[in-house]
Amino acid sequence: MADRRFSVRHLPGVSGIALITFVVLYTPVLILVIYAFNAGPVIGRWEGFSLRWFTAALENAAFRNAARNSLIVASVAGLVATLCATLAALATTRGRRFRGEGGIYLVLNQPLLVPEIVLAVALMILLAQIKQATGYHGLGWLIIAHSTFCIPFAYMPIRARLEGMDLTLETAAMDLYASRFYTFRRVTLPLMAPGVLAGFMLAFVISLDNVVVSTFVKSPGQETLPTYLMGELRRNLSSEIYAISALLLFASVAVVAASWLITRRKP
């Protein structure tokens, strides 16, 4: 009997629609990367291959300061979000079922459901009052805001990893009189490590690329890389902006590719 399982690939026109979608999505990105290597200063006119704009970007003190702030915020926020997401994933996958569990999922995924600008305004109002009361205006508030926003992004791959793990391994360890902490340290944690690393990488990229939350929460003079680019676009569009955007794109693609290589299932 012939295999008649449904496959979307067999529907007429799907391949064409998918191809058009990819072209529309990635053609502007490809053009940006190409013109980042343009030798001339005129936007939209190719004058030869050159790395001059990448050199100019790396020599730009404002760009280096914004990149440093972005790396600090993304790294710390990624770690905090991953830690919170790991604890939440363990609580929702390794504990007993309880009333109100669905409400916890809703709270954890709330930043994914609510428009980002709504969360940004709410964080701005809350953190502005705390800033005024404490007098502290450092990067800490931006890290707190990014951590809050990134928790659900880190939670998804960690929870998926935990749900796909074989519980009999943990049960066997405890049957051999291993304590709960020893079982977690020697069995659960090594098995869930790829999911935790993937969650950190995803949270890192989301924080690194974030514009809306950073714009509303940051203090004056605290530029991250995306907010720096937005300010430069308002003042002067140059090939240096293309080069900086290409560097940010390369960094994001590298992190996402590393996350995929780490978490892919091997036969």
Beta strands, then each sheet from edge to edge (+ up, - down):
end
